[in-house]
């Protein structure tokens, strides 16, 4: 089998969920019952959100898509959520679903999300098929080989053992890995697993958690995000783990980026009239960045040459995330590329 990647192809390996979203003026305290504003049931999951974001980022016009996006994941075959919610959302977003397993012995994963009026959210996840169907890393490798993507995107909502095995398999391979350790596994992520990763994308909380679980990195207090110094942390990932690109998203403060070849900088935050829901903002950023990275790689240039474009690509991904937070929901809040023009 050829090990040459397919130009303009992105594969997302990750979770697929049904989101049960309750909006409320505020979260109840222990033992308290509140009247909430609304309940909606929508498609989600970090893997699914990032696939939709990559798909929508690839629509240069309403009818023209230039990047192929495939989702590798698992759902329950005996519940209605995949065919009524997830699959239609993928089809609308130009995402190939032929590599999604439908399992008879598991339910589709779910997330119960409480969204406060201020825009903050709290999430409880039941893994379901995301764990049962994603335990066999060799099967996933064989599935990914059918598309031979130039970019492979992973997160932290499938089994830890599978994620670490896939990172070790793909880092330094024919494809470039974009790893978003969200959430960071409670047992941590080894230095060996992230060694040679092409792109590491973290938010402030994930950056602090990663600093605590990899020996040799600067350590920050979990509750002291203001003490986080991206310009101090990012170079350590370059030095210790040979990570090519480190991106730390800072919410309203913008995005910090750093490359192993010495380019670093910050993209300022985008001011929005009102933050409605931050649920899929990080996933939107990851998907948009990954699609634009695939466009760059299709030119045949080495990743080191991406230094000349990284600030512009980060800016586009940040703008998409800023549009996302002004809308409610997960997948449905992610904009198409033509919406940003």
C-alpha positions as CSV (number, residue, x, y, z in Angstrom):
1,X,0.0,0.0,0.0
2,X,1.3,3.5,-0.9
3,X,2.4,5.7,2.0
4,X,2.0,8.9,0.0
5,X,-0.7,11.1,1.6
6,X,-3.7,12.3,-0.4
7,X,-3.4,16.1,-1.0
8,X,-6.1,18.2,0.6
9,X,-7.4,15.4,2.9
10,X,-8.0,15.6,6.6
11,X,-9.1,12.7,8.8
12,X,-10.6,13.3,12.3
13,X,-10.3,10.4,14.7
14,X,-12.5,11.1,17.7
15,X,-15.7,11.2,19.6
16,X,-19.3,11.5,18.4
17,X,-22.0,12.7,20.9
18,X,-25.5,13.7,21.2
19,X,-25.7,17.0,23.2
20,X,-28.5,17.6,25.6
21,X,-28.2,21.4,26.1
22,X,-30.0,23.1,28.9
23,X,-29.9,26.9,29.0
24,X,-30.4,28.5,32.4
25,X,-29.9,31.9,34.1
26,X,-27.4,30.2,36.4
27,X,-26.4,26.7,37.6
28,X,-28.2,25.3,40.6
29,X,-26.3,24.8,43.8
30,X,-26.3,21.4,45.6
31,X,-29.9,20.4,46.4
32,X,-31.4,23.3,44.6
33,X,-34.0,23.1,41.8
34,X,-34.2,25.9,39.2
35,X,-36.5,26.6,36.3
36,X,-34.4,26.5,33.2
37,X,-35.0,28.4,30.0
38,X,-34.9,25.7,27.3
39,X,-33.7,22.2,26.3
40,X,-32.3,21.3,22.9
41,X,-30.9,18.0,21.6
42,X,-28.2,18.4,19.0
43,X,-25.2,16.6,17.4
44,X,-21.8,17.1,19.0
45,X,-18.7,15.5,20.4
46,X,-15.3,17.0,20.1
47,X,-14.3,14.8,17.2
48,X,-17.6,15.5,15.4
49,X,-17.4,19.2,16.0
50,X,-13.9,19.4,14.7
51,X,-14.8,17.4,11.6
52,X,-17.7,19.7,10.9
53,X,-15.5,22.7,11.4
54,X,-12.9,21.3,9.0
55,X,-15.6,20.5,6.5
56,X,-17.2,23.9,6.7
57,X,-13.8,25.6,6.5
58,X,-13.2,23.9,3.2
59,X,-16.2,25.5,1.5
60,X,-14.7,28.3,-0.5
61,X,-18.2,29.0,-1.9
62,X,-21.6,27.6,-1.0
63,X,-21.1,24.9,-3.7
64,X,-17.3,24.4,-3.9
65,X,-15.4,22.3,-1.3
66,X,-11.6,22.0,-1.8
67,X,-10.6,19.8,1.2
68,X,-11.8,16.2,1.7
69,X,-12.8,15.6,5.3
70,X,-13.4,12.1,6.8
71,X,-14.7,11.2,10.2
72,X,-13.4,8.1,12.0
73,X,-15.6,7.2,15.0
74,X,-18.3,5.0,16.4
75,X,-22.0,5.4,17.3
76,X,-24.8,3.1,18.5
77,X,-26.8,1.3,15.8
78,X,-30.0,0.9,17.8
79,X,-30.7,4.5,18.7
80,X,-32.1,7.1,16.3
81,X,-29.6,9.8,17.0
82,X,-27.0,9.1,14.3
83,X,-29.3,9.0,11.4
84,X,-31.5,11.9,12.5
85,X,-28.9,14.3,13.9
86,X,-25.3,13.4,13.4
87,X,-25.3,12.1,9.9
88,X,-27.3,15.0,8.5
89,X,-25.0,17.5,10.1
90,X,-22.0,15.8,8.6
91,X,-23.6,15.7,5.2
92,X,-24.5,19.3,5.3
93,X,-20.9,20.1,6.2
94,X,-19.2,18.0,3.5
95,X,-17.9,15.3,5.9
96,X,-17.4,11.7,4.7
97,X,-19.2,9.4,7.1
98,X,-18.5,6.0,5.5
99,X,-15.8,5.2,8.1
100,X,-18.1,5.7,11.1
101,X,-18.8,2.3,12.9
102,X,-22.4,1.6,14.0
103,X,-22.3,-0.7,17.0
104,X,-25.2,-3.0,18.1
105,X,-23.8,-3.3,21.7
106,X,-23.4,0.4,22.6
107,X,-25.2,3.6,22.7
108,X,-24.1,6.8,20.9
109,X,-22.1,8.9,23.3
110,X,-23.8,11.8,25.0
111,X,-23.0,15.1,26.7
112,X,-25.3,17.0,29.1
113,X,-24.4,20.6,28.8
114,X,-25.6,23.4,31.1
115,X,-25.2,26.9,29.5
116,X,-25.6,29.9,31.7
117,X,-26.8,33.3,30.4
118,X,-23.3,34.7,30.7
119,X,-22.2,32.1,28.1
120,X,-20.2,29.9,30.4
121,X,-20.8,26.1,30.1
122,X,-20.5,22.9,32.2
123,X,-20.4,19.5,30.6
124,X,-21.0,15.9,31.7
125,X,-20.0,13.2,29.1
126,X,-21.2,9.6,28.9
127,X,-18.7,7.9,26.4
128,X,-20.8,5.0,25.1
129,X,-19.6,4.0,21.6
130,X,-16.7,6.4,21.8
131,X,-15.0,4.0,24.1
132,X,-16.5,0.6,23.2
133,X,-15.9,1.2,19.4
134,X,-12.5,3.0,19.7
135,X,-10.5,0.5,21.7
136,X,-8.8,-1.2,18.7
137,X,-6.0,1.1,17.4
138,X,-5.0,-1.3,14.7
139,X,-8.5,-1.2,13.2
140,X,-8.4,2.6,13.3
141,X,-5.0,2.6,11.5
142,X,-6.4,0.3,8.8
143,X,-9.4,2.6,8.4
144,X,-7.4,5.7,8.1
145,X,-5.2,4.1,5.5
146,X,-8.2,4.0,3.2
147,X,-8.1,7.8,2.9
148,X,-4.3,8.4,3.4
149,X,-4.8,12.0,4.8
150,X,-2.1,14.6,4.9
151,X,-3.5,15.8,8.3
152,X,-4.8,13.6,11.1
153,X,-6.7,15.3,14.0
154,X,-7.1,13.8,17.5
155,X,-8.5,14.9,20.8
156,X,-9.0,13.3,24.3
157,X,-12.5,11.9,24.2
158,X,-11.7,8.4,23.1
159,X,-9.8,5.8,25.2
160,X,-6.4,7.0,26.5
161,X,-4.6,3.9,25.4
162,X,-5.9,4.2,21.9
163,X,-4.9,7.9,21.7
164,X,-1.4,7.3,22.9
165,X,-0.9,4.3,20.5
166,X,-2.1,6.4,17.6
167,X,0.1,9.3,18.5
168,X,3.2,7.1,18.6
169,X,2.1,5.4,15.3
170,X,1.5,8.6,13.3
171,X,4.1,11.1,14.7
172,X,6.8,11.1,12.2
173,X,4.8,9.2,9.6
174,X,3.3,10.2,6.2
175,X,0.8,12.4,7.9
176,X,1.0,15.5,10.1
177,X,-0.8,15.1,13.5
178,X,-2.8,17.9,15.0
179,X,-3.4,17.0,18.6
180,X,-5.8,18.8,20.8
181,X,-5.6,17.1,24.3
182,X,-9.1,18.0,25.3
183,X,-9.8,17.0,27.9
184,X,-6.4,16.1,29.2
185,X,-6.5,12.5,30.5
186,X,-6.6,12.3,34.3
187,X,-3.6,9.9,34.1
188,X,-1.7,12.4,32.0
189,X,0.0,12.2,28.6
190,X,3.5,10.9,28.4
191,X,6.3,12.8,26.8
192,X,6.9,9.8,24.5
193,X,3.4,10.0,23.1
194,X,3.7,13.6,22.0
195,X,7.2,13.3,20.8
196,X,7.4,14.6,17.2
197,X,3.8,15.8,17.0
198,X,3.4,18.3,14.2
199,X,0.8,20.6,15.9
200,X,-0.2,20.8,19.5
201,X,-3.3,23.0,20.2
202,X,-4.3,23.7,23.8
203,X,-6.4,26.2,25.7
204,X,-5.2,27.8,29.0
205,X,-6.6,25.1,31.2
206,X,-5.1,22.3,29.1
207,X,-1.7,24.1,28.9
208,X,-1.6,24.2,32.7
209,X,-2.6,20.5,33.0
210,X,-0.1,19.4,30.4
211,X,2.6,21.4,32.3
212,X,1.8,19.3,35.4
213,X,2.0,15.8,33.7
214,X,5.1,16.0,31.6
215,X,8.4,16.1,33.4
216,X,10.7,19.0,32.5
217,X,7.9,21.5,31.6
218,X,7.3,24.6,33.7
219,X,4.6,23.9,36.3
220,X,1.7,26.3,36.9
221,X,-0.9,26.1,39.6
222,X,-4.2,24.7,38.3
223,X,-6.2,27.6,39.7
224,X,-3.7,30.3,38.6
225,X,-4.3,30.7,34.9
226,X,-3.2,34.3,35.0
227,X,0.3,33.0,35.9
228,X,0.4,31.0,32.6
229,X,3.2,32.3,30.4
230,X,2.8,30.8,26.9
231,X,6.1,32.2,25.7
232,X,7.8,30.2,28.5
233,X,5.8,27.0,28.1
234,X,5.8,26.6,24.3
235,X,9.6,26.5,23.7
236,X,9.8,23.6,26.2
237,X,7.5,21.5,24.0
238,X,9.7,22.3,21.1
239,X,12.9,21.3,23.0
240,X,11.7,18.3,25.0
241,X,9.1,16.8,22.7
242,X,10.2,18.1,19.3
243,X,6.7,19.5,18.7
244,X,6.8,21.5,15.5
245,X,4.0,24.0,16.3
246,X,2.5,24.9,19.6
247,X,-0.7,27.0,19.8
248,X,-2.3,28.2,23.0
249,X,-5.7,29.7,22.8
250,X,-6.4,32.4,25.4
251,X,-10.1,33.0,25.0
252,X,-10.9,36.7,24.7
253,X,-7.2,37.5,25.0
254,X,-6.4,35.9,21.6
255,X,-4.0,33.1,20.6
256,X,-0.3,32.6,21.1
257,X,1.6,30.6,18.6
258,X,5.2,29.3,18.4
259,X,7.1,27.1,15.9
260,X,10.2,25.0,16.5
261,X,12.0,26.9,13.8
262,X,11.7,30.1,15.9
263,X,8.6,32.0,14.7
264,X,6.3,33.1,17.5
265,X,3.7,35.7,18.1
266,X,0.2,36.5,19.3
267,X,-3.1,37.1,17.4
268,X,-5.3,39.5,19.4
269,X,-8.8,38.4,20.5
270,X,-11.8,39.3,18.4
271,X,-14.3,41.6,20.1
272,X,-17.9,40.3,19.7
273,X,-21.2,42.1,20.6
274,X,-22.3,39.2,22.9
275,X,-21.0,35.8,23.9
276,X,-23.9,33.4,23.6
277,X,-22.3,29.9,23.9
278,X,-18.7,28.9,24.0
279,X,-19.3,25.1,23.7
280,X,-17.7,24.5,20.2
281,X,-15.3,27.5,20.0
282,X,-12.2,25.5,20.6
283,X,-13.3,22.8,18.2
284,X,-14.0,25.4,15.5
285,X,-10.5,26.7,15.9
286,X,-9.0,23.2,15.6
287,X,-11.0,22.3,12.5
288,X,-10.3,25.6,10.7
289,X,-6.6,25.4,11.5
290,X,-6.4,21.8,10.3
291,X,-8.2,22.5,7.0
292,X,-5.9,25.4,6.2
293,X,-2.9,23.4,7.2
294,X,-4.0,20.7,4.6
295,X,-4.3,23.5,2.0
296,X,-0.7,24.5,2.7
297,X,0.7,21.0,2.6
298,X,-1.0,20.3,-0.7
299,X,1.6,22.8,-2.2
300,X,4.3,20.2,-1.4
301,X,6.1,22.6,0.9
302,X,7.8,21.4,4.1
303,X,6.1,22.2,7.4
304,X,8.9,24.5,8.4
305,X,7.8,26.8,5.5
306,X,4.5,27.2,7.3
307,X,6.2,29.9,9.4
308,X,5.3,32.4,6.7
309,X,1.6,31.6,6.9
310,X,0.9,30.6,10.5
311,X,-0.1,34.0,11.7
312,X,-2.7,34.4,9.0
313,X,-4.0,30.8,9.4
314,X,-4.3,31.3,13.2
315,X,-6.1,34.6,12.6
316,X,-8.7,32.9,10.3
317,X,-9.3,30.1,12.9
318,X,-9.7,32.7,15.6
319,X,-12.2,34.7,13.6
320,X,-14.2,31.5,13.0
321,X,-14.2,30.7,16.7
322,X,-15.3,34.3,17.5
323,X,-18.3,33.9,15.1
324,X,-19.1,30.5,16.7
325,X,-19.5,31.9,20.3
326,X,-22.1,34.4,19.1
327,X,-24.5,31.4,18.3
328,X,-26.0,28.8,20.4
329,X,-25.3,25.0,20.2
330,X,-22.3,23.0,19.1
331,X,-22.2,21.9,15.4
332,X,-24.9,24.3,14.3
333,X,-22.9,27.3,15.6
334,X,-19.9,26.6,13.5
335,X,-19.7,28.9,10.5
336,X,-18.9,28.1,6.9
337,X,-15.8,29.7,5.4
338,X,-17.8,31.9,3.1
339,X,-19.7,33.3,6.1
340,X,-16.4,34.9,7.2
341,X,-15.7,36.8,4.0
